[in-house]
Amino acid sequence: MSLFGLFGKTTDPVKIMKQVAKRREHALKTGFPQLVNFLYHFQLKYYPNWIENPIAKNLIPTIVTNIQARKESSDTTLLFAINGRPYTVRFHEPTFMMLDKEEDTLYRLELFQGDKKVLALRGKLRELVYIDAFHDGKWMSDFRSLKKAIETMEIVTADKSPENTKRLEELKQNFDIT
């Protein structure tokens, strides 16, 4: 028995891999790997550009602040806060020069809350393929809040569209609402 085993740390590779499989399954059941993957590809990565545009910046929920981005070659680092808590997303996109093996075709997405890595994913064309790291924590409620804020904004924005305004006026007339 190793010295680490004396203190309750798992050192058996088979046990470790079984725990990893269970935690990956748990991660998938929570839906957060899929949620973060979706939010990054369809929202978060655009925020640095949207914040510079007077119209588009209204599409960023007010719970998201301190948005910054850095790009180096095929790596993007996105820094932001949700509800005042700092987050970093590191995204590595494969380039055609790197395609030596199948794994090289996968993007890598890592989410940090402060300095702690809470989620790491690999995927292909926005599709989640593999979970490399997952920790339950407060970040989950922040991303749940972000999803809800985006959904609320989408409803409000859709309600203000000319088509909806016309339809609402028609409904008001049809139901004698003043």
N, C-alpha and C positions, 0 to 999 in steps of 0.2 A: 504494500500500500504506500502511495506517495505521501509526502508531507502535506500536500494540498488536500488529500483525501481525509486527513485527520480533522480538518476544519470544515468539512461538509461540502467542499468544492468537487464538482463532477470532473473526473479526469478520463473516464472510460470513453473512447471514441464512439462506440456504438450507442451508449447512453446519450452522449452529446448530440449525435446526429438524430436520434429519436426525439429529443427535446426540440431541436431546431425544426424538425418536420412538424411537430405539434404547434410550435409557435408560428410557423408559416401558415398553417391551417387556421389558427386563431386570427392571424392578421387578415387573411382573406375573408373570414367570417365577419370581421368588423367592418369591412368595406373601405377602410381608410387607405390602403395602398392604391385601390382603384380610384378613390376620390382625389387623392393628391396627384396621381398621374393625370387625371382629367383636368383638375384645376390648373396644373402647371401648363399643360399643352393648349388649353383653350382660354385661360385667363391670365394667370400670374406672369407668364413670360412676356406678355404684352404691356403690363403695367408701366415699365420704365418709359415706353414710347407714349402711352396714353396720357401719362401725367404731364407731358409737354404740350399736349393738344387741348385747347380750352373746351372743346366739345367732348372729346373722348375721356377726359379726366373725370367727367361726371359718371362714367361707367365703373369707376373704382369705388368699392364700398368704403365708407368712412372709417370702418374699423381697421383698414389697411393703411399704414403710414410708413414714413422713412424708406421709401422705395429707391433702391439704387441697383445698378447692374454693371457688371464688368465682363468683357468678352476677351478671351485669349484663344486664338486659333479655333478649335472645335469645342472649347470649354466656355460655359457661361456660368457666372456666379450672380445670383439674385439675392439681394438683402432687403428685408422688409420687416415690419412689425404687424402683428395682429393683436388687437386689444392691448397694445403696449408691450407685448412680449416679442423679443427679437428672433427672427428666423433667417436661415440661409438655405438656398437651394443651389446645389452644384449640379450642373447638367453637362454631360459629355456626350456629344453627338458624334457617331462614327463618320469618318471620312473615307472616300473611296481608296485612298492611299493605304488605309489600315486594314483592308479586308483580307487578311491572311487566313483566318479561320472563322467558322460560323459565329463564335462568341463576339468577334470583332464587329459584327453587323448590328449589335445591340447598343442602344443608348444606355447611359447610366444616369440615374437621378438620385441624389442624396439630399435628405432634408435634415437640417440641424435646428434644434431649439437651443439658442445660445451656442455653447460649444459642444453640446451632446448630440450625436447622430441618433435620430429617432426613427428614421426610415431610409432604406436604400432599395432601389428598384433597378431592374434592367428590363428593357423592352425593345420592341421593333415597331417603327412607324406608329407611335402613340399607343401601341398595344402593350399592356403589361405582360411580361413573360416570366419574370423571376423576382422573388423577394430576397434580398441579401441581408436586411436588418429591419427589426421592428421592435419598438419599445412603446408600451402603453404610457400615457401621460397627459398632462394638461394641453399639450399641443392638439390632441384630438378634439377637445371642446372648442379650441380656437378655429380649427378647420371646419368643424361642424357649423360654427357661427358664420364663417366666411361663406360656406355653401348657402346657408339660409339668407344671408344678406344679398348674395348674388341673385338668388331666386326671387326675393322680394323686389329688387331693382328691376329685374326682367318683367315682372308683373306690372309694376308701376310704369315702366317705359312702354310696354305694350298697350296699357290703358290710355296712354297719351298719344298714341299713333293716330293719324288722320282717319284711318279706316275704323278704328274703335270709337273715336269721337263721333263719327257719323252714325255708327251702329247704336251707340248709347243714346244719341238724340232721337233716333228712330224708336228705340225701346221706351224712352220717356214718353213719347207721343202715343205709342201703342198702349201704354199702361196708365196714361193720364197722370204722369208724375211731373210735378212742377219744381 
